[in-house]
Amino acid sequence: MTPQVKPLSYRHRNLFFTLLATVFFLSLPFLFLYATGYRFNFNQTSLVSTGGLYVAVERTGAEIYINGELVRETRVFRRAFYSQGLEAATHRIHVQKEGHHTWVKELPVYPHLVTEAQAFNLPLTPQVRVISPWQTESGVMVLTSSSTVLTNATASNQYLFEHKASTSTLASNSEFSSLITLFETSATSTVTNRANTALNDLLPTATSQEATTTKEWRGVRLYEGEEGNVYATFVGSLSQMPYYYCADSFPPYQPSATTTKGVTAGISATDVALAANLDDKLPLEVQTVSIETPCDPTIQLDRKGEMVSYFDFFPNSTDLVLLAQASGVYAVEIDNRAWQNRQPILLGEDLRAVVQNGTIYIYDGQYIYQVLINQSWF
């Protein structure tokens, strides 16, 4: 006999509808509180206000830690991590990857708001392409003297070291001849920009008379001020200004006394699992600068007491600045919340640098090195 499924009676359908509707309306306040950042604290037996943290990472295979707890390893299509349910306090974030410098930052989390940060990890051993004034007939670069730069970097192209080679038997390298003019131009650019009084009038009063070099890109202006300091000022639309330009001071990170296995400073296993599927979907409001907030969006870059011979934007970034100094060429983040992360691009004494068409070239007085960003860093 074929089994027959009888429909629910009108009374039962009405009962189920009433039950589900009641559960839905009763859960609405709890869903609203959860979405706006409230969590139940079992230790205090009360609701507490929480916030979120969004960290963007440039590299795949990088590990993201919050307060010492591993929360994500980045993948090809997920290079960012959003963690919600964090207690309103200062948290320590570090992003690390084998063979790369570690990015560390202490950031405040506020109730019902998402704090954003951009991490970067440069390789411990950078990869460069050596460009020599001389080459063989087949195009192989010839080094007639040793290179101290190559003790800290790896060459991507083939080269020959011929200490006793006669330059009369070698072919000149036209690429080197054209690139060396870039360094001559960068050395004299401070003189030509000094006469740009109209642009200097737009800079803060304390530094406008001393400003010698100015670069501007995507609403961010870099310039040299008094005593050789380098400043970044946001001059674009307020709606696009990163929050760190006008961030308030906050207390340093203090490890939570209630940290237990699986729960670190307010990060529950549920929150981590949920955040792993959210990525760019932020239920809380991202922290921005209010129009009513008085703010001077100018940040002084940390040069560690060394004079800066050249500065420019790191290619394709308005958050990082390239600084050429006596001990090497560095990438320094503009974000000065807690501190500014600083990582070497290439180490060496009195190196000169220039950024041309999104490519970093470095000159040590003998050879030019093209830093391979696309191939080895991203």
Secondary structure, DSSP 8 states (H G I E B T S, - for coil): ---------HHHHHHHHHHHHHHHHHHHHHHHHHHTTEEEETTTTEEEEEEEEEEE-SSTT-EEEETTEEEEE-BTTB-EEEEEEEESSEEEEEEE-TTB--EEEEEE--TTEEEEEE----BSS-EEEEE-SEE-TT--EEESS--SGGGSSEESS-EEE-TT--GGGSEE-HHHHHHHHHHHHHHHHHHHHHT-HHHHTTS-HHHHTT---EEEETTEEEEE-GGG-EEEEE-S-GGG--GGGG----------TT-BTTBBTTB-HHHHHHHHTTTT--SSEE----TTS----EEE---TT--EEEEEE-TT-SSEEEEEETTEEEEEES--SS---EEEEEE-TT-EEEEETTEEEEE-SS-EEEE-HHHHH-
